[in-house]
């Protein structure tokens, strides 16, 4: 069986992926609204918030690593109907999350200026970024628990709950940003700090909705407050083997993306402002990809937990094919809408031209990134092939993308299109390697002594 022809499979995929994609779309909507509002204040304000968010995104990517790493185990145990092991995996994830959030909170409180100086030498941009970071400190805990818990709920078929929380967060964030950025309804005009405050309020609501459901209503995992004290020693070694490579890989990706932001920051303020626009567009164009990526990880894990290896292989081939198709569609959408989107922003003509060039580069990259993301963050990860993916992420990002981006952008001063392609060269290389890995069948790993996978 090469591709899945079972109608039920596609129904399950839509049920998993659609709420995730809609949630990603809402997140992009919030980011786009933030950018448009901050763009009215000038390029320095938008750049300060963008660069501050690049540091915060390192934490968010680590949260995604913790959550997706745990989801490999949780989805497999869900397929095996092993509720105790599911709870233990979630418990370990939460303990690690608390440590990571505390490290980021302390660093942000003590050295916000030093953090911003990593991204840009401009004092005005640094000042805007420092204010944004300090107000965002509680978000490390609020957003961390919400992100990881959302992933847990998605991998057991409860993706509608994070979607509901995101809808609530969306309206609250947009309203609060409008009020506090511009000083409406008697509130002070806080500018960039107002955007941070609006985000903080939205995070509080999001946390209450997601954690309230997980701890008091969810029955698929059944995790309750008393389970925070559940002994987990017997699962630690298995968690380290499967989940820690995901955390390590995603952390290095986060640091790598931050290093890319450093390169962009030193290229110039115009490049940062132009890239902040293309980043939102990239997120908008990849919402379906993100949905299918996370859905494919869960579906693959559940299928392997049920012991059906041939079905998992057919599903993997189908997911890869969907990636290339969706990537092509995303490419065409970006090319068609690039002029319209750039025109929404109040930026200098030179920045607008650069943003359009970067959009064309994004259109090329997304074609390969779609299949790559669905394989690396979905199928191969769901199969337990986390060590291989960790090595691939490290090599292609740190050995190729970052050095080539620095050389082309800082030394050779190439046009923005080619600098962006160089910074994203890892997407092309990983796509080729991961397709070969999928075809080899070596990505399917046994992760539990009780599990039976007949190869």
Beta strands, then each sheet from edge to edge (+ up, - down):
end
